[in-house]
Amino acid sequence: LTFDLSIHDIFLCWLSGACLYVSPKSLIINPGHFIKKNKLTFWFSVPSLGLNMSKMKLLRKNSFKSLRQTLFCGEALPQSLVMKWNDAAPNSKIDNLYGPTESTVAILGYEWKRNTSRKESVNGIVPIGKPFNGQKAKHEIIKNFNLKSKKIGELCLSGGQVFNGYHENKK
């Protein structure tokens, strides 16, 4: 319960009346069999788990036909992974979510579109998207980092999801 993404999974299931399947430790590195066996319809993980599945040749065409929704969050999402995942889970909508812990799990989202998203990706990385309704995001240029403009930037977030400070931190 200390990882914020787990809170999303738990509450989403409670709110929608869905079942939450927790993969046994023995299948954490190779969840492909678990997806098929339990006919999962919703998948939420960090991209590195999908990359491991790809390296293990588990993202074969139509291998996860039961999936209807896939969310990736927590790390940069490689376009190459999304394309392989899209082939393995052809019935699944794929979203990239972004948000630091201070924004209660995710505050920005980007829906992958098979025909247009490749052009919107930068250096092979899927965009983090736009703010959710009622939230705001602004990119402030600082020095030299933004991948397209080669300038460093800071992403500033605001809205009801962003909290001020940390528990017992006086700063």
BAFI-3210 file (N, C-alpha, C; in Angstrom, 3 decimals, decimal comma, padded with zeros to 6 digits):
// residues 171
n [1|2|3|4|5|6|7|8|9|10|11|12|13|14|15|16|17|18|19|20|21|22|23|24|25|26|27|28|29|30|31|32|33|34|35|36|37|38|39|40|41|42|43|44|45|46|47|48|49|50|51|52|53|54|55|56|57|58|59|60|61|62|63|64|65|66|67|68|69|70|71|72|73|74|75|76|77|78|79|80|81|82|83|84|85|86|87|88|89|90|91|92|93|94|95|96|97|98|99|100|101|102|103|104|105|106|107|108|109|110|111|112|113|114|115|116|117|118|119|120|121|122|123|124|125|126|127|128|129|130|131|132|133|134|135|136|137|138|139|140|141|142|143|144|145|146|147|148|149|150|151|152|153|154|155|156|157|158|159|160|161|162|163|164|165|166|167|168|169|170|171]
n.u [000,794|002,154|002,902|001,868|000,481|-000,771|-002,874|-004,559|-005,343|-006,731|-008,858|-010,148|-011,151|-012,906|-014,734|-015,868|-016,860|-015,320|-013,031|-009,980|-006,997|-004,184|-001,004|000,771|003,929|005,609|004,989|005,573|007,690|007,060|004,217|002,519|001,251|-000,462|-002,195|-003,537|-004,625|-006,403|-008,014|-007,765|-009,020|-008,194|-005,215|-002,523|000,529|004,072|006,139|008,562|007,990|006,471|008,486|010,248|008,621|008,503|011,204|011,338|009,951|007,135|005,165|003,501|001,639|-001,788|-001,812|-002,921|-005,794|-008,010|-007,657|-008,906|-008,327|-005,382|-003,049|-000,152|002,333|004,572|007,139|009,156|007,548|008,312|007,876|008,270|007,586|004,830|003,843|004,383|002,871|000,348|-000,050|-000,038|-002,199|-004,754|-007,349|-007,286|-007,412|-004,827|-003,209|-000,985|000,018|000,844|002,301|003,630|004,086|003,072|000,836|-001,204|-001,154|-001,767|-001,870|-001,797|-002,618|-002,289|-003,691|-002,914|-002,849|-003,022|-002,557|-001,645|-000,026|002,680|003,980|003,772|005,347|008,503|011,864|011,414|009,814|006,688|004,299|003,470|001,049|-002,028|-003,427|-005,755|-009,321|-010,090|-007,562|-004,279|-001,457|001,739|004,465|007,495|010,192|013,550|016,447|018,084|016,722|014,175|013,089|012,401|012,880|015,326|015,764|016,009|013,445|010,758|008,081|005,129|002,539|-000,926|-003,989|-006,868|-005,875|-003,257|-001,180|-000,042|003,142|004,647|003,915|004,582|006,730|008,346|009,112]
n.v [-001,203|001,129|002,180|004,512|003,844|001,437|002,183|003,475|001,230|-000,341|001,375|001,969|-000,525|-001,034|001,088|000,492|-002,055|-004,161|-006,999|-007,412|-008,649|-009,946|-010,546|-013,552|-013,876|-015,586|-015,115|-012,509|-011,535|-012,673|-012,124|-012,840|-015,400|-015,286|-013,185|-014,344|-016,726|-015,739|-014,183|-011,364|-008,021|-005,469|-003,695|-002,448|-001,041|-000,405|000,757|-000,718|-003,351|-004,238|-003,986|-005,974|-008,194|-008,036|-008,480|-011,111|-012,293|-012,368|-010,778|-011,537|-011,444|-010,899|-012,173|-011,330|-010,994|-010,570|-008,225|-004,965|-002,421|-000,647|000,742|002,636|003,835|005,780|005,661|006,690|006,057|003,897|004,168|001,941|-000,193|000,271|-000,152|-002,897|-003,891|-003,106|-004,784|-007,248|-006,986|-006,396|-005,447|-003,565|-000,333|002,019|003,899|006,453|007,507|010,227|011,582|013,078|011,896|013,925|014,754|013,020|010,237|010,288|012,984|013,875|012,698|010,567|009,316|006,594|006,487|004,455|005,253|007,927|008,586|007,876|009,933|011,960|011,223|011,714|011,279|008,539|008,261|008,156|010,794|012,595|013,738|015,579|017,717|016,337|016,899|019,910|020,214|021,701|022,345|023,611|024,357|025,520|027,173|026,750|026,281|024,347|021,815|020,650|018,254|018,746|021,507|021,685|022,828|023,267|022,500|023,075|021,392|022,656|022,063|022,318|022,393|020,622|018,096|018,328|018,472|020,446|020,457|018,024|015,383|016,225|017,819|020,711|022,655]
n.w [000,000|-000,103|-002,507|-004,835|-007,223|-006,640|-005,025|-006,822|-008,379|-006,462|-005,551|-007,984|-008,714|-006,554|-006,917|-009,400|-009,235|-010,041|-010,343|-008,642|-009,592|-008,188|-009,078|-008,459|-006,726|-008,155|-010,799|-011,392|-012,975|-015,393|-016,503|-018,572|-018,898|-016,712|-017,427|-019,612|-018,466|-016,500|-018,019|-018,179|-018,398|-018,028|-017,733|-015,859|-015,500|-014,944|-017,632|-017,842|-017,113|-019,263|-021,212|-020,347|-020,813|-023,575|-024,262|-023,504|-025,468|-025,255|-026,221|-028,444|-031,518|-031,051|-028,549|-026,137|-026,235|-024,617|-023,205|-022,735|-021,916|-021,359|-019,206|-018,827|-016,618|-014,593|-015,641|-018,468|-021,541|-024,032|-027,523|-029,147|-027,454|-027,077|-029,656|-030,024|-027,882|-028,683|-030,889|-029,557|-027,829|-029,323|-028,956|-027,033|-025,635|-025,287|-022,880|-021,834|-018,755|-016,599|-013,708|-010,880|-007,502|-005,893|-007,187|-006,753|-007,974|-011,055|-013,387|-015,909|-019,188|-022,063|-024,940|-026,929|-030,384|-033,065|-035,754|-035,699|-033,490|-033,643|-034,993|-033,143|-031,074|-029,428|-030,009|-029,837|-027,592|-026,002|-025,767|-022,690|-022,467|-021,933|-019,342|-016,963|-016,737|-015,053|-014,023|-014,290|-016,395|-017,079|-019,076|-018,263|-019,606|-018,757|-019,065|-020,983|-022,261|-023,252|-025,521|-028,237|-028,627|-027,553|-025,089|-021,573|-019,277|-016,959|-015,608|-014,550|-012,319|-011,429|-009,533|-008,183|-007,582|-006,788|-004,008|-001,190|000,151|002,460|004,734|008,025|007,255|007,654|005,855]
ca.u [000,000|002,977|003,131|000,630|-000,278|-001,610|-004,081|-005,401|-005,914|-007,682|-010,061|-010,845|-011,917|-014,014|-015,729|-016,512|-017,356|-014,452|-012,153|-008,567|-006,148|-002,815|-000,152|001,645|005,354|006,236|004,673|005,816|008,587|006,427|002,776|001,744|000,397|-001,464|-003,169|-004,351|-005,348|-007,480|-008,740|-007,785|-009,525|-007,593|-003,818|-001,887|001,883|005,166|006,616|009,662|007,434|006,171|009,757|010,725|007,779|008,931|012,502|011,102|009,141|005,777|004,214|003,176|000,406|-003,057|-001,634|-003,727|-007,025|-009,015|-007,413|-009,666|-007,728|-004,018|-002,476|001,252|002,615|005,704|008,414|008,994|006,943|008,881|006,970|008,463|006,804|003,405|003,527|004,337|001,733|-000,833|-000,195|-000,339|-003,515|-005,367|-008,645|-007,039|-007,053|-003,579|-002,999|000,205|-000,326|001,991|002,045|004,442|003,306|002,413|-000,422|-002,030|-001,007|-001,569|-002,565|-001,779|-002,834|-002,163|-004,229|-002,172|-003,618|-002,153|-002,218|-001,089|000,853|004,105|004,494|003,763|006,392|009,781|012,997|010,902|009,098|005,291|004,020|002,789|-000,323|-002,660|-003,987|-007,129|-010,289|-009,959|-006,152|-003,524|-000,030|002,426|005,886|008,319|011,553|014,551|017,776|018,372|016,381|013,036|013,645|012,227|013,504|016,659|015,850|015,594|012,167|010,169|006,647|004,425|001,208|-001,814|-005,347|-007,338|-005,132|-001,908|-001,193|001,064|004,031|004,698|003,581|005,564|007,840|008,099|009,516]
ca.v [000,000|002,327|002,663|005,207|003,179|000,384|002,838|003,639|-000,077|-000,761|002,205|001,821|-001,775|-000,843|001,994|-000,055|-003,410|-005,095|-007,874|-007,058|-009,833|-009,657|-011,600|-014,177|-013,533|-016,448|-014,643|-011,069|-011,260|-013,191|-012,120|-013,193|-016,554|-014,810|-012,399|-015,281|-017,648|-015,028|-013,399|-009,984|-007,028|-004,185|-003,851|-001,207|-001,351|000,442|000,294|-001,686|-004,702|-004,536|-004,180|-007,315|-009,144|-007,975|-009,162|-012,538|-012,684|-012,659|-009,876|-012,063|-010,924|-011,404|-013,029|-010,839|-010,482|-010,228|-006,873|-003,866|-001,148|-000,739|001,989|002,626|004,998|005,620|005,758|007,068|004,960|003,786|003,937|000,563|-001,063|000,467|-000,786|-004,347|-004,161|-002,927|-006,016|-008,349|-006,728|-005,571|-004,906|-002,694|001,075|002,181|005,256|006,761|008,431|010,856|012,419|012,808|011,534|015,132|014,980|011,835|009,184|010,816|014,251|014,042|011,446|010,579|008,105|006,150|006,275|003,670|005,929|009,277|008,804|007,720|011,255|012,827|010,764|012,412|010,383|007,214|008,279|008,574|012,003|012,419|014,146|016,816|017,599|015,872|017,985|020,617|020,301|022,563|022,070|024,634|024,060|026,728|026,981|027,200|026,385|023,670|020,397|020,200|017,437|019,357|022,827|021,559|023,718|022,675|023,023|022,604|021,216|023,171|021,480|022,886|021,871|019,956|016,864|018,626|018,875|021,287|019,940|016,622|015,114|016,592|018,558|022,112|023,545]
ca.w [000,000|-000,082|-003,864|-005,179|-008,286|-006,059|-004,520|-008,007|-008,719|-005,433|-005,558|-009,258|-008,635|-005,618|-007,486|-010,595|-008,999|-010,762|-009,563|-008,690|-009,583|-007,800|-009,616|-007,463|-006,878|-009,162|-012,151|-011,503|-014,101|-016,600|-016,253|-019,763|-018,604|-015,752|-018,201|-020,394|-017,575|-015,807|-019,025|-017,703|-019,345|-017,694|-017,353|-015,416|-015,019|-015,413|-018,930|-017,785|-017,082|-020,665|-021,924|-019,986|-021,540|-024,968|-024,355|-023,330|-026,630|-024,800|-026,861|-029,775|-032,087|-030,510|-027,374|-025,017|-026,853|-023,604|-022,677|-023,358|-021,497|-020,842|-018,712|-018,431|-015,794|-013,688|-016,369|-019,872|-022,306|-025,376|-028,642|-029,616|-026,585|-027,347|-030,926|-029,783|-026,997|-029,520|-031,663|-028,641|-027,235|-030,374|-028,524|-025,890|-025,718|-024,546|-022,390|-021,058|-017,682|-015,958|-012,555|-009,701|-006,319|-005,379|-007,906|-006,465|-008,987|-012,406|-013,624|-017,361|-019,902|-023,518|-025,563|-028,103|-031,606|-033,944|-037,012|-035,576|-032,339|-033,975|-035,366|-031,966|-030,149|-029,587|-029,718|-029,512|-026,316|-026,123|-024,979|-021,408|-022,689|-021,469|-017,991|-016,785|-016,508|-013,783|-013,640|-015,200|-016,561|-017,861|-019,249|-018,142|-020,108|-017,790|-019,674|-022,242|-022,164|-024,034|-026,597|-029,554|-028,693|-026,946|-023,937|-020,299|-018,844|-015,720|-015,750|-013,375|-012,240|-010,413|-009,556|-006,991|-007,314|-006,317|-002,607|-000,749|001,196|002,850|006,125|009,030|006,668|008,020|004,750]
c.u [000,836|003,224|001,828|-000,167|-001,172|-002,917|-005,069|-006,101|-007,007|-008,976|-010,835|-011,694|-013,111|-015,120|-016,502|-017,072|-016,545|-013,668|-010,721|-007,758|-004,733|-001,963|000,692|003,110|006,020|005,987|004,942|006,689|007,950|004,913|001,912|000,781|-000,751|-002,566|-004,118|-005,224|-006,556|-008,329|-008,896|-008,275|-008,861|-006,175|-003,235|-000,517|002,863|005,634|007,708|009,157|007,072|007,430|010,347|009,928|008,175|010,257|012,359|010,212|007,711|004,729|003,962|001,819|-000,806|-002,923|-002,479|-005,019|-008,086|-008,852|-008,198|-009,086|-006,357|-003,570|-001,018|001,521|003,895|007,072|008,121|008,504|007,506|007,810|007,074|007,673|005,316|003,006|003,454|003,144|000,431|-001,100|-000,599|-001,739|-004,314|-006,697|-008,509|-006,749|-005,800|-003,407|-001,691|-000,203|000,948|001,523|002,973|003,534|002,518|001,087|-001,358|-002,178|-000,756|-002,399|-002,624|-002,010|-002,739|-002,700|-003,455|-003,148|-002,685|-001,679|-001,522|-000,031|002,336|004,733|004,599|004,815|007,697|010,899|012,521|010,153|007,695|005,060|003,315|001,376|-000,742|-003,229|-005,415|-008,028|-010,117|-008,529|-005,441|-002,064|000,554|003,893|006,659|009,726|012,537|015,927|017,838|018,018|015,253|013,522|013,505|012,961|014,913|016,843|015,373|014,289|011,737|008,672|005,982|002,991|000,390|-003,196|-005,656|-006,599|-003,758|-001,982|000,045|001,853|003,906|004,406|004,785|006,824|007,545|008,411|008,367]
c.v [001,266|002,893|003,259|004,538|002,079|000,973|003,055|002,325|-000,482|000,045|002,100|000,553|-001,630|000,003|001,388|-001,458|-004,473|-005,987|-007,401|-008,341|-009,391|-010,835|-012,216|-013,846|-014,337|-015,967|-013,152|-010,744|-011,683|-013,260|-012,529|-014,340|-016,149|-014,023|-013,339|-016,157|-016,977|-014,156|-011,951|-009,048|-005,672|-004,434|-002,498|-001,573|-000,276|-000,100|-000,771|-003,127|-005,140|-004,766|-005,544|-008,382|-009,187|-008,713|-010,674|-013,095|-013,060|-011,776|-010,306|-011,531|-011,673|-012,271|-012,591|-010,215|-010,075|-008,800|-005,828|-002,501|-001,421|000,648|001,745|003,917|004,721|005,744|006,268|005,840|004,918|003,468|002,494|-000,425|-000,952|-000,227|-002,312|-004,718|-004,068|-004,161|-007,190|-008,217|-005,845|-004,930|-003,884|-001,259|001,227|003,655|005,340|007,801|009,001|011,652|012,072|012,494|012,723|015,422|013,781|010,919|009,758|012,073|014,575|012,680|011,629|009,256|007,810|005,897|005,629|004,461|007,273|009,437|008,641|009,064|012,186|012,422|011,481|011,479|009,014|007,122|008,851|009,821|011,684|012,995|015,473|016,611|017,070|017,082|018,586|020,764|021,183|022,144|023,157|024,267|025,365|026,412|027,539|027,339|025,670|022,184|019,921|019,508|018,061|020,689|022,827|022,505|022,998|023,296|022,433|022,517|021,657|022,665|022,188|022,285|021,138|018,683|017,114|019,079|019,671|020,567|018,462|016,500|015,384|017,258|020,045|023,093|023,903]
c.w [000,000|-001,474|-004,385|-006,295|-007,736|-005,531|-005,664|-008,332|-007,735|-005,519|-006,865|-009,253|-007,707|-006,236|-008,655|-010,405|-009,724|-009,795|-009,723|-008,561|-009,239|-008,237|-008,505|-007,755|-007,990|-010,587|-012,358|-012,719|-015,423|-016,410|-017,448|-019,529|-017,686|-016,467|-018,940|-019,501|-016,936|-016,733|-018,580|-018,802|-019,160|-017,194|-016,980|-014,864|-015,457|-016,758|-018,862|-017,697|-018,498|-021,483|-021,607|-020,718|-023,014|-025,164|-024,253|-024,436|-026,252|-025,475|-028,305|-030,220|-031,511|-029,263|-026,177|-025,542|-025,837|-023,081|-023,469|-023,013|-020,917|-020,421|-018,368|-017,675|-015,009|-014,322|-017,774|-020,645|-023,718|-026,425|-029,125|-028,764|-026,908|-028,641|-030,772|-028,913|-027,791|-030,374|-030,769|-028,047|-028,194|-029,981|-027,404|-026,302|-024,849|-024,180|-021,626|-020,024|-017,080|-014,758|-011,423|-008,518|-005,783|-006,085|-007,785|-007,667|-010,375|-012,578|-015,121|-018,015|-021,398|-024,055|-026,844|-029,245|-032,625|-035,168|-036,852|-034,487|-032,640|-034,301|-034,162|-030,935|-030,459|-029,127|-029,255|-028,198|-026,530|-025,260|-023,657|-021,447|-022,111|-020,074|-018,006|-016,541|-015,117|-013,288|-014,663|-015,233|-017,447|-017,904|-019,239|-018,640|-019,090|-018,450|-021,012|-022,220|-023,066|-025,301|-027,978|-029,653|-028,113|-025,771|-022,691|-019,880|-017,528|-015,959|-014,458|-013,417|-011,174|-010,590|-008,273|-006,639|-006,701|-004,862|-002,259|000,339|001,457|004,332|007,040|008,465|006,871|006,890|003,863]
res [l|t|f|d|l|s|i|h|d|i|f|l|c|w|l|s|g|a|c|l|y|v|s|p|k|s|l|i|i|n|p|g|h|f|i|k|k|n|k|l|t|f|w|f|s|v|p|s|l|g|l|n|m|s|k|m|k|l|l|r|k|n|s|f|k|s|l|r|q|t|l|f|c|g|e|a|l|p|q|s|l|v|m|k|w|n|d|a|a|p|n|s|k|i|d|n|l|y|g|p|t|e|s|t|v|a|i|l|g|y|e|w|k|r|n|t|s|r|k|e|s|v|n|g|i|v|p|i|g|k|p|f|n|g|q|k|a|k|h|e|i|i|k|n|f|n|l|k|s|k|k|i|g|e|l|c|l|s|g|g|q|v|f|n|g|y|h|e|n|k|k]
***
